[in-house]
Amino acid sequence: MPNHFKEASIDEINQVMQRSHAAFELFQKKSIEEKSIFLDTIANEIEALGDALLQKAAEETNLPIGRLTGERARTTGQLRMFATMLREGSWVEATIDTAIPERTPLPKPDLRKMLIPLGPIVVFGASNFPFAYSTAGGDTASALAAGCPVVVKAHPAHAETSEMVYSAIKKAIAFCNMPADVFQHVHGTSFESGKALVQASHTAAVGFTGSTLGGKALFDYSAQRKNPIPVFSEMGSINPVIFLPDTLQKNTADLAAQYSGSITLGMGQFCTNPGLMLAIDSPALRDFLDHLSTGIETVQPAKMLHQGIHTAYVKKSHDALEQKGVTVVQQATTVAHDIEALPTVALVSGETFLANPLLHEEVFGPYSLMVACQDEDELITVLKSVSGQLTTTVMGTIQDLTDHQQLVETLPSIAGRILFNGVPTGVEVCASMVHGGPYPASTDSRFTAVGINAVKRWIRPVCYQNWPDSLLPLALQDANPLHIWRLVDNEWKK
């Protein structure tokens, strides 16, 4: 972390959370349109930072300007998406069951339910996405849309970029006359500061994107509280890709070109990087590996995000390649310098993979392990041995799917997103996207960190029974002044 940024003390963190709690009371009273304009204005102010923001992020993360330009657009797009969601209004899931006083033997009360915000949310910035999963990223945008104030802990690897985005949010707060502490920003590099943010009495929930070690630690900190709170950690994933026989036979070269690009995209620094490949051993598989080897060999090494990630990649890839039965298919032949990563593909048998849990672990970077299985039964056993994933992908033909129905039926239990004939590197921001999965892909597989349904992490249901109509929230009043879709006596109405 740059020297001119001060590490927040535990007392300062507690004060920040107290101010966030006070802002929560004020923010709840803002109208839907006021909150929507606020989100739109944050997007506008981020864009107004111009090329200076991109240049600072490139300097801090070693990511290319082209990649950062796209990520900034994704970030501002998310903010505007949630503004649109607020204006449409049905996300509160207003549900009304009207009274039946004459019902026997007991009368039925009037019951009305909707979703309300939890309170102050702590967001931990991610190292590999300085915009989209950091200061004003999806966690922040969805929490503000829910009506929750946000406290962001900047990632120390791009602290200055985070400060610049924070300055844009402060301008939006002032312009929109929002509570000054509806968004706050702290720095810290110690475990103690992270623990203090999770365990502060006013923290209502936590969002995190990063390593399994970090996400599990935050989850455990929450469990130690007097009143545990939800921690939504999106963590490690090796995203298994299954290559079925018919497509391997017919599309060998194209598949190899597609996956040599996906494995090395962004030097493998995506949570959806295809770190594990599975196939039934055959001449077609060996031909595929030959083509894949040619693609990997010519990839130019590039700098990773920071020294810590590079050190971990070197150690973990070295440890994996040192395991008995693991052979190197190919490494990039260009010499790597400084904190550049060396793209690598390795090969192991299904039997060896099943016997060695270390091979199941994520190697974060441009690395992938092919598991050559004896038959479909062993392939399914290997797939089931892998812990929860963000994604799993099937590369195949319609004939492949017909011939391997048992395998296809296994997929929903493995991951949150199941792809057919594509690459997992690339997460569309839309209502249908699921970015989450069984542990350790995330700490709660019922939720997504991407798309409008990400808002559901920061809300809870509340039921009003027999309340006077004029004192109900607008979403539940008889006249439906918000003109939103509601479930009234089991029928959708507007």
Beta strands, then each sheet from edge to edge (+ up, - down):
strand 1: 95-97
strand 2: 111-117
strand 3: 121-124
strand 4: 150-153
strand 5: 183-186
strand 6: 205-209
strand 7: 231-234
strand 8: 241-243
strand 9: 276-280
strand 10: 327-331
strand 11: 344-349
strand 12: 367-373
strand 13: 389-395
strand 14: 415-420
strand 15: 459-465
strand 16: 486-488
strand 17: 491-493
sheet 1: 15+ 2- 1+ 16+ 17-
sheet 2: 5+ 4+ 3+ 6+ 7+
sheet 3: 10+ 11- 12- 9- 8- 13- 14-
end
